[in-house]
Amino acid sequence: MALDSFYYQDPAKVIEILEERSCIGCRHELHFVVFGESHVRCNLKKIHGQRCDRYSEKEVNSCQT
């Protein structure tokens, strides 16, 4: 079974493409631990791992001096 053509590019570019399609960094992403195993789920009851139209990035708290 052959890989998709974009896998034969620069490895950094491949990672970029894969992260564009994923939910990584979405504010609706939930991280929790059940019986010692960590799980990641979507708070909107959508399939986690496939970016949807409700994707929005988490707000980053920055310290102000």
PyMOL Python script that loads the backbone (N, CA, C, O; Angstrom):
from pymol import cmd

cmd.read_pdbstr("""\
ATOM      1  N   MET A   1       0.843  -1.174   0.000  1.00  0.00           N
ATOM      2  CA  MET A   1       0.000   0.000   0.000  1.00  0.00           C
ATOM      3  C   MET A   1       0.891   1.241   0.000  1.00  0.00           C
ATOM      4  O   MET A   1       1.748   1.387   0.871  1.00  0.00           O
ATOM      5  N   ALA A   2       0.699   2.108  -0.943  1.00  0.00           N
ATOM      6  CA  ALA A   2       1.522   3.303  -1.092  1.00  0.00           C
ATOM      7  C   ALA A   2       1.013   4.438  -0.201  1.00  0.00           C
ATOM      8  O   ALA A   2      -0.171   4.513   0.124  1.00  0.00           O
ATOM      9  N   LEU A   3       1.930   5.306   0.179  1.00  0.00           N
ATOM     10  CA  LEU A   3       1.568   6.486   0.962  1.00  0.00           C
ATOM     11  C   LEU A   3       1.012   7.566   0.051  1.00  0.00           C
ATOM     12  O   LEU A   3       1.256   7.567  -1.156  1.00  0.00           O
ATOM     13  N   ASP A   4       0.253   8.494   0.650  1.00  0.00           N
ATOM     14  CA  ASP A   4      -0.206   9.650  -0.115  1.00  0.00           C
ATOM     15  C   ASP A   4       1.010  10.440  -0.569  1.00  0.00           C
ATOM     16  O   ASP A   4       2.062  10.389   0.067  1.00  0.00           O
ATOM     17  N   SER A   5       0.868  11.166  -1.664  1.00  0.00           N
ATOM     18  CA  SER A   5       2.012  11.849  -2.267  1.00  0.00           C
ATOM     19  C   SER A   5       2.635  12.913  -1.367  1.00  0.00           C
ATOM     20  O   SER A   5       3.836  13.162  -1.463  1.00  0.00           O
ATOM     21  N   PHE A   6       1.848  13.549  -0.491  1.00  0.00           N
ATOM     22  CA  PHE A   6       2.421  14.605   0.337  1.00  0.00           C
ATOM     23  C   PHE A   6       3.394  14.065   1.385  1.00  0.00           C
ATOM     24  O   PHE A   6       4.177  14.836   1.940  1.00  0.00           O
ATOM     25  N   TYR A   7       3.366  12.762   1.669  1.00  0.00           N
ATOM     26  CA  TYR A   7       4.297  12.171   2.624  1.00  0.00           C
ATOM     27  C   TYR A   7       5.734  12.150   2.101  1.00  0.00           C
ATOM     28  O   TYR A   7       6.661  11.954   2.887  1.00  0.00           O
ATOM     29  N   TYR A   8       5.942  12.343   0.810  1.00  0.00           N
ATOM     30  CA  TYR A   8       7.273  12.292   0.219  1.00  0.00           C
ATOM     31  C   TYR A   8       7.933  13.668   0.138  1.00  0.00           C
ATOM     32  O   TYR A   8       8.894  13.852  -0.609  1.00  0.00           O
ATOM     33  N   GLN A   9       7.422  14.630   0.901  1.00  0.00           N
ATOM     34  CA  GLN A   9       8.000  15.975   0.942  1.00  0.00           C
ATOM     35  C   GLN A   9       8.953  16.084   2.131  1.00  0.00           C
ATOM     36  O   GLN A   9       9.299  15.092   2.773  1.00  0.00           O
ATOM     37  N   ASP A  10       9.360  17.311   2.400  1.00  0.00           N
ATOM     38  CA  ASP A  10      10.158  17.622   3.574  1.00  0.00           C
ATOM     39  C   ASP A  10       9.368  17.205   4.822  1.00  0.00           C
ATOM     40  O   ASP A  10       8.190  17.546   4.928  1.00  0.00           O
ATOM     41  N   PRO A  11       9.976  16.481   5.765  1.00  0.00           N
ATOM     42  CA  PRO A  11       9.257  16.016   6.951  1.00  0.00           C
ATOM     43  C   PRO A  11       8.572  17.131   7.745  1.00  0.00           C
ATOM     44  O   PRO A  11       7.490  16.917   8.292  1.00  0.00           O
ATOM     45  N   ALA A  12       9.182  18.313   7.816  1.00  0.00           N
ATOM     46  CA  ALA A  12       8.558  19.423   8.531  1.00  0.00           C
ATOM     47  C   ALA A  12       7.267  19.860   7.833  1.00  0.00           C
ATOM     48  O   ALA A  12       6.283  20.189   8.496  1.00  0.00           O
ATOM     49  N   LYS A  13       7.271  19.862   6.522  1.00  0.00           N
ATOM     50  CA  LYS A  13       6.092  20.219   5.737  1.00  0.00           C
ATOM     51  C   LYS A  13       4.973  19.187   5.926  1.00  0.00           C
ATOM     52  O   LYS A  13       3.797  19.546   5.988  1.00  0.00           O
ATOM     53  N   VAL A  14       5.342  17.916   6.017  1.00  0.00           N
ATOM     54  CA  VAL A  14       4.363  16.846   6.234  1.00  0.00           C
ATOM     55  C   VAL A  14       3.662  17.036   7.572  1.00  0.00           C
ATOM     56  O   VAL A  14       2.441  16.909   7.661  1.00  0.00           O
ATOM     57  N   ILE A  15       4.435  17.340   8.615  1.00  0.00           N
ATOM     58  CA  ILE A  15       3.841  17.580   9.929  1.00  0.00           C
ATOM     59  C   ILE A  15       2.893  18.771   9.880  1.00  0.00           C
ATOM     60  O   ILE A  15       1.813  18.723  10.469  1.00  0.00           O
ATOM     61  N   GLU A  16       3.277  19.831   9.190  1.00  0.00           N
ATOM     62  CA  GLU A  16       2.412  20.998   9.031  1.00  0.00           C
ATOM     63  C   GLU A  16       1.078  20.624   8.387  1.00  0.00           C
ATOM     64  O   GLU A  16       0.020  21.044   8.855  1.00  0.00           O
ATOM     65  N   ILE A  17       1.130  19.851   7.333  1.00  0.00           N
ATOM     66  CA  ILE A  17      -0.084  19.444   6.618  1.00  0.00           C
ATOM     67  C   ILE A  17      -0.984  18.606   7.520  1.00  0.00           C
ATOM     68  O   ILE A  17      -2.199  18.801   7.539  1.00  0.00           O
ATOM     69  N   LEU A  18      -0.393  17.673   8.267  1.00  0.00           N
ATOM     70  CA  LEU A  18      -1.182  16.816   9.150  1.00  0.00           C
ATOM     71  C   LEU A  18      -1.830  17.612  10.278  1.00  0.00           C
ATOM     72  O   LEU A  18      -2.963  17.320  10.661  1.00  0.00           O
ATOM     73  N   GLU A  19      -1.131  18.615  10.817  1.00  0.00           N
ATOM     74  CA  GLU A  19      -1.697  19.418  11.894  1.00  0.00           C
ATOM     75  C   GLU A  19      -2.780  20.366  11.396  1.00  0.00           C
ATOM     76  O   GLU A  19      -3.663  20.742  12.167  1.00  0.00           O
ATOM     77  N   GLU A  20      -2.734  20.758  10.134  1.00  0.00           N
ATOM     78  CA  GLU A  20      -3.796  21.593   9.569  1.00  0.00           C
ATOM     79  C   GLU A  20      -5.134  20.867   9.571  1.00  0.00           C
ATOM     80  O   GLU A  20      -6.186  21.499   9.668  1.00  0.00           O
ATOM     81  N   ARG A  21      -5.096  19.551   9.464  1.00  0.00           N
ATOM     82  CA  ARG A  21      -6.307  18.732   9.390  1.00  0.00           C
ATOM     83  C   ARG A  21      -6.806  18.282  10.756  1.00  0.00           C
ATOM     84  O   ARG A  21      -7.917  17.761  10.863  1.00  0.00           O
ATOM     85  N   SER A  22      -6.005  18.474  11.805  1.00  0.00           N
ATOM     86  CA  SER A  22      -6.353  17.919  13.108  1.00  0.00           C
ATOM     87  C   SER A  22      -6.952  18.967  14.044  1.00  0.00           C
ATOM     88  O   SER A  22      -7.037  20.148  13.708  1.00  0.00           O
ATOM     89  N   CYS A  23      -7.358  18.512  15.207  1.00  0.00           N
ATOM     90  CA  CYS A  23      -7.979  19.359  16.228  1.00  0.00           C
ATOM     91  C   CYS A  23      -6.964  19.909  17.220  1.00  0.00           C
ATOM     92  O   CYS A  23      -7.355  20.559  18.190  1.00  0.00           O
ATOM     93  N   ILE A  24      -5.698  19.674  17.012  1.00  0.00           N
ATOM     94  CA  ILE A  24      -4.681  20.076  17.981  1.00  0.00           C
ATOM     95  C   ILE A  24      -4.764  21.580  18.230  1.00  0.00           C
ATOM     96  O   ILE A  24      -4.687  22.377  17.295  1.00  0.00           O
ATOM     97  N   GLY A  25      -4.922  21.961  19.503  1.00  0.00           N
ATOM     98  CA  GLY A  25      -4.981  23.364  19.879  1.00  0.00           C
ATOM     99  C   GLY A  25      -6.365  23.966  19.882  1.00  0.00           C
ATOM    100  O   GLY A  25      -6.497  25.168  20.110  1.00  0.00           O
ATOM    101  N   CYS A  26      -7.404  23.186  19.639  1.00  0.00           N
ATOM    102  CA  CYS A  26      -8.775  23.705  19.625  1.00  0.00           C
ATOM    103  C   CYS A  26      -9.253  23.940  21.056  1.00  0.00           C
ATOM    104  O   CYS A  26      -8.902  23.178  21.957  1.00  0.00           O
ATOM    105  N   ARG A  27     -10.040  24.974  21.271  1.00  0.00           N
ATOM    106  CA  ARG A  27     -10.545  25.277  22.608  1.00  0.00           C
ATOM    107  C   ARG A  27     -11.600  24.276  23.064  1.00  0.00           C
ATOM    108  O   ARG A  27     -11.900  24.218  24.256  1.00  0.00           O
ATOM    109  N   HIS A  28     -12.162  23.499  22.171  1.00  0.00           N
ATOM    110  CA  HIS A  28     -13.195  22.525  22.523  1.00  0.00           C
ATOM    111  C   HIS A  28     -12.611  21.143  22.828  1.00  0.00           C
ATOM    112  O   HIS A  28     -13.358  20.192  23.058  1.00  0.00           O
ATOM    113  N   GLU A  29     -11.289  21.033  22.830  1.00  0.00           N
ATOM    114  CA  GLU A  29     -10.603  19.766  23.082  1.00  0.00           C
ATOM    115  C   GLU A  29     -10.537  19.520  24.594  1.00  0.00           C
ATOM    116  O   GLU A  29     -10.107  20.398  25.343  1.00  0.00           O
ATOM    117  N   LEU A  30     -10.956  18.345  25.045  1.00  0.00           N
ATOM    118  CA  LEU A  30     -10.928  17.986  26.457  1.00  0.00           C
ATOM    119  C   LEU A  30      -9.876  16.912  26.704  1.00  0.00           C
ATOM    120  O   LEU A  30      -9.796  15.928  25.970  1.00  0.00           O
ATOM    121  N   HIS A  31      -9.071  17.109  27.741  1.00  0.00           N
ATOM    122  CA  HIS A  31      -8.080  16.123  28.158  1.00  0.00           C
ATOM    123  C   HIS A  31      -8.491  15.625  29.537  1.00  0.00           C
ATOM    124  O   HIS A  31      -8.711  16.427  30.445  1.00  0.00           O
ATOM    125  N   PHE A  32      -8.598  14.311  29.704  1.00  0.00           N
ATOM    126  CA  PHE A  32      -8.939  13.757  31.008  1.00  0.00           C
ATOM    127  C   PHE A  32      -8.319  12.379  31.166  1.00  0.00           C
ATOM    128  O   PHE A  32      -7.914  11.745  30.191  1.00  0.00           O
ATOM    129  N   VAL A  33      -8.250  11.920  32.432  1.00  0.00           N
ATOM    130  CA  VAL A  33      -7.648  10.631  32.755  1.00  0.00           C
ATOM    131  C   VAL A  33      -8.714   9.747  33.389  1.00  0.00           C
ATOM    132  O   VAL A  33      -9.381  10.154  34.340  1.00  0.00           O
ATOM    133  N   VAL A  34      -8.872   8.534  32.859  1.00  0.00           N
ATOM    134  CA  VAL A  34      -9.817   7.561  33.393  1.00  0.00           C
ATOM    135  C   VAL A  34      -9.054   6.267  33.666  1.00  0.00           C
ATOM    136  O   VAL A  34      -8.453   5.688  32.761  1.00  0.00           O
ATOM    137  N   PHE A  35      -9.082   5.821  34.914  1.00  0.00           N
ATOM    138  CA  PHE A  35      -8.386   4.599  35.321  1.00  0.00           C
ATOM    139  C   PHE A  35      -6.925   4.591  34.871  1.00  0.00           C
ATOM    140  O   PHE A  35      -6.405   3.562  34.439  1.00  0.00           O
ATOM    141  N   GLY A  36      -6.273   5.746  34.979  1.00  0.00           N
ATOM    142  CA  GLY A  36      -4.859   5.841  34.656  1.00  0.00           C
ATOM    143  C   GLY A  36      -4.532   6.030  33.188  1.00  0.00           C
ATOM    144  O   GLY A  36      -3.362   6.202  32.844  1.00  0.00           O
ATOM    145  N   GLU A  37      -5.523   6.006  32.310  1.00  0.00           N
ATOM    146  CA  GLU A  37      -5.296   6.212  30.884  1.00  0.00           C
ATOM    147  C   GLU A  37      -5.773   7.606  30.490  1.00  0.00           C
ATOM    148  O   GLU A  37      -6.880   8.011  30.843  1.00  0.00           O
ATOM    149  N   SER A  38      -4.931   8.341  29.755  1.00  0.00           N
ATOM    150  CA  SER A  38      -5.339   9.669  29.331  1.00  0.00           C
ATOM    151  C   SER A  38      -6.152   9.581  28.038  1.00  0.00           C
ATOM    152  O   SER A  38      -5.860   8.779  27.152  1.00  0.00           O
ATOM    153  N   HIS A  39      -7.170  10.420  27.958  1.00  0.00           N
ATOM    154  CA  HIS A  39      -8.050  10.454  26.797  1.00  0.00           C
ATOM    155  C   HIS A  39      -8.223  11.899  26.340  1.00  0.00           C
ATOM    156  O   HIS A  39      -8.137  12.831  27.140  1.00  0.00           O
ATOM    157  N   VAL A  40      -8.464  12.068  25.056  1.00  0.00           N
ATOM    158  CA  VAL A  40      -8.743  13.378  24.477  1.00  0.00           C
ATOM    159  C   VAL A  40     -10.039  13.259  23.699  1.00  0.00           C
ATOM    160  O   VAL A  40     -10.185  12.372  22.858  1.00  0.00           O
ATOM    161  N   ARG A  41     -10.973  14.141  23.975  1.00  0.00           N
ATOM    162  CA  ARG A  41     -12.273  14.115  23.314  1.00  0.00           C
ATOM    163  C   ARG A  41     -12.677  15.522  22.912  1.00  0.00           C
ATOM    164  O   ARG A  41     -12.091  16.503  23.371  1.00  0.00           O
ATOM    165  N   CYS A  42     -13.671  15.613  22.062  1.00  0.00           N
ATOM    166  CA  CYS A  42     -14.221  16.901  21.644  1.00  0.00           C
ATOM    167  C   CYS A  42     -15.403  17.240  22.549  1.00  0.00           C
ATOM    168  O   CYS A  42     -16.284  16.407  22.759  1.00  0.00           O
ATOM    169  N   ASN A  43     -15.423  18.444  23.077  1.00  0.00           N
ATOM    170  CA  ASN A  43     -16.498  18.906  23.949  1.00  0.00           C
ATOM    171  C   ASN A  43     -17.802  19.108  23.173  1.00  0.00           C
ATOM    172  O   ASN A  43     -18.870  19.177  23.780  1.00  0.00           O
ATOM    173  N   LEU A  44     -17.733  19.201  21.859  1.00  0.00           N
ATOM    174  CA  LEU A  44     -18.910  19.434  21.022  1.00  0.00           C
ATOM    175  C   LEU A  44     -19.542  18.141  20.537  1.00  0.00           C
ATOM    176  O   LEU A  44     -20.454  18.168  19.711  1.00  0.00           O
ATOM    177  N   LYS A  45     -19.061  17.002  21.046  1.00  0.00           N
ATOM    178  CA  LYS A  45     -19.561  15.671  20.659  1.00  0.00           C
ATOM    179  C   LYS A  45     -19.287  15.360  19.191  1.00  0.00           C
ATOM    180  O   LYS A  45     -20.034  14.611  18.563  1.00  0.00           O
ATOM    181  N   LYS A  46     -18.228  15.929  18.652  1.00  0.00           N
ATOM    182  CA  LYS A  46     -17.810  15.649  17.278  1.00  0.00           C
ATOM    183  C   LYS A  46     -16.664  14.653  17.315  1.00  0.00           C
ATOM    184  O   LYS A  46     -16.144  14.355  18.390  1.00  0.00           O
ATOM    185  N   ILE A  47     -16.267  14.144  16.184  1.00  0.00           N
ATOM    186  CA  ILE A  47     -15.153  13.201  16.099  1.00  0.00           C
ATOM    187  C   ILE A  47     -13.855  13.960  16.344  1.00  0.00           C
ATOM    188  O   ILE A  47     -13.537  14.909  15.629  1.00  0.00           O
ATOM    189  N   HIS A  48     -13.104  13.532  17.367  1.00  0.00           N
ATOM    190  CA  HIS A  48     -11.847  14.208  17.661  1.00  0.00           C
ATOM    191  C   HIS A  48     -10.791  13.748  16.668  1.00  0.00           C
ATOM    192  O   HIS A  48     -10.689  12.560  16.360  1.00  0.00           O
ATOM    193  N   GLY A  49     -10.018  14.684  16.176  1.00  0.00           N
ATOM    194  CA  GLY A  49      -8.954  14.375  15.238  1.00  0.00           C
ATOM    195  C   GLY A  49      -9.243  14.871  13.837  1.00  0.00           C
ATOM    196  O   GLY A  49      -8.336  14.948  13.008  1.00  0.00           O
ATOM    197  N   GLN A  50     -10.495  15.211  13.560  1.00  0.00           N
ATOM    198  CA  GLN A  50     -10.871  15.757  12.261  1.00  0.00           C
ATOM    199  C   GLN A  50     -11.373  17.182  12.478  1.00  0.00           C
ATOM    200  O   GLN A  50     -12.417  17.392  13.096  1.00  0.00           O
ATOM    201  N   ARG A  51     -10.635  18.147  11.973  1.00  0.00           N
ATOM    202  CA  ARG A  51     -10.985  19.555  12.205  1.00  0.00           C
ATOM    203  C   ARG A  51     -12.349  19.870  11.615  1.00  0.00           C
ATOM    204  O   ARG A  51     -12.620  19.569  10.453  1.00  0.00           O
ATOM    205  N   CYS A  52     -13.207  20.480  12.426  1.00  0.00           N
ATOM    206  CA  CYS A  52     -14.557  20.829  11.973  1.00  0.00           C
ATOM    207  C   CYS A  52     -14.671  22.341  11.779  1.00  0.00           C
ATOM    208  O   CYS A  52     -13.701  23.073  11.976  1.00  0.00           O
ATOM    209  N   ASP A  53     -15.842  22.795  11.399  1.00  0.00           N
ATOM    210  CA  ASP A  53     -16.058  24.216  11.150  1.00  0.00           C
ATOM    211  C   ASP A  53     -16.114  25.029  12.449  1.00  0.00           C
ATOM    212  O   ASP A  53     -16.064  26.257  12.393  1.00  0.00           O
ATOM    213  N   ARG A  54     -16.216  24.384  13.607  1.00  0.00           N
ATOM    214  CA  ARG A  54     -16.265  25.078  14.900  1.00  0.00           C
ATOM    215  C   ARG A  54     -14.876  25.231  15.520  1.00  0.00           C
ATOM    216  O   ARG A  54     -14.765  25.685  16.659  1.00  0.00           O
ATOM    217  N   TYR A  55     -13.814  24.862  14.798  1.00  0.00           N
ATOM    218  CA  TYR A  55     -12.446  24.950  15.311  1.00  0.00           C
ATOM    219  C   TYR A  55     -12.100  26.392  15.639  1.00  0.00           C
ATOM    220  O   TYR A  55     -12.305  27.293  14.826  1.00  0.00           O
ATOM    221  N   SER A  56     -11.573  26.600  16.836  1.00  0.00           N
ATOM    222  CA  SER A  56     -11.024  27.900  17.215  1.00  0.00           C
ATOM    223  C   SER A  56      -9.884  27.652  18.185  1.00  0.00           C
ATOM    224  O   SER A  56      -9.965  26.759  19.028  1.00  0.00           O
ATOM    225  N   GLU A  57      -8.833  28.431  18.070  1.00  0.00           N
ATOM    226  CA  GLU A  57      -7.647  28.199  18.875  1.00  0.00           C
ATOM    227  C   GLU A  57      -7.866  28.618  20.320  1.00  0.00           C
ATOM    228  O   GLU A  57      -8.660  29.509  20.621  1.00  0.00           O
ATOM    229  N   LYS A  58      -7.126  27.935  21.218  1.00  0.00           N
ATOM    230  CA  LYS A  58      -7.182  28.257  22.636  1.00  0.00           C
ATOM    231  C   LYS A  58      -6.564  29.618  22.857  1.00  0.00           C
ATOM    232  O   LYS A  58      -5.625  30.015  22.167  1.00  0.00           O
ATOM    233  N   GLU A  59      -7.113  30.336  23.845  1.00  0.00           N
ATOM    234  CA  GLU A  59      -6.526  31.621  24.209  1.00  0.00           C
ATOM    235  C   GLU A  59      -5.323  31.345  25.105  1.00  0.00           C
ATOM    236  O   GLU A  59      -5.387  30.510  26.006  1.00  0.00           O
ATOM    237  N   VAL A  60      -4.247  32.042  24.852  1.00  0.00           N
ATOM    238  CA  VAL A  60      -3.037  31.864  25.631  1.00  0.00           C
ATOM    239  C   VAL A  60      -2.996  32.938  26.693  1.00  0.00           C
ATOM    240  O   VAL A  60      -3.075  34.128  26.387  1.00  0.00           O
ATOM    241  N   ASN A  61      -2.869  32.518  27.953  1.00  0.00           N
ATOM    242  CA  ASN A  61      -2.756  33.481  29.048  1.00  0.00           C
ATOM    243  C   ASN A  61      -1.319  33.983  29.097  1.00  0.00           C
ATOM    244  O   ASN A  61      -0.380  33.195  29.211  1.00  0.00           O
ATOM    245  N   SER A  62      -1.159  35.275  29.013  1.00  0.00           N
ATOM    246  CA  SER A  62       0.183  35.837  29.087  1.00  0.00           C
ATOM    247  C   SER A  62       0.295  36.703  30.329  1.00  0.00           C
ATOM    248  O   SER A  62      -0.657  37.383  30.711  1.00  0.00           O
ATOM    249  N   CYS A  63       1.443  36.675  30.944  1.00  0.00           N
ATOM    250  CA  CYS A  63       1.682  37.483  32.140  1.00  0.00           C
ATOM    251  C   CYS A  63       2.003  38.908  31.714  1.00  0.00           C
ATOM    252  O   CYS A  63       2.842  39.147  30.846  1.00  0.00           O
ATOM    253  N   GLN A  64       1.318  39.836  32.345  1.00  0.00           N
ATOM    254  CA  GLN A  64       1.599  41.249  32.058  1.00  0.00           C
ATOM    255  C   GLN A  64       2.355  41.837  33.234  1.00  0.00           C
ATOM    256  O   GLN A  64       2.005  41.602  34.391  1.00  0.00           O
ATOM    257  N   THR A  65       3.393  42.605  32.933  1.00  0.00           N
ATOM    258  CA  THR A  65       4.185  43.204  34.011  1.00  0.00           C
ATOM    259  C   THR A  65       3.976  44.674  34.090  1.00  0.00           C
ATOM    260  O   THR A  65       4.566  45.337  34.943  1.00  0.00           O
TER     261      THR A  65
END
""", "prot")
cmd.dss("prot")
cmd.show_as("cartoon", "prot")
cmd.util.cbc("prot")
cmd.orient("prot")
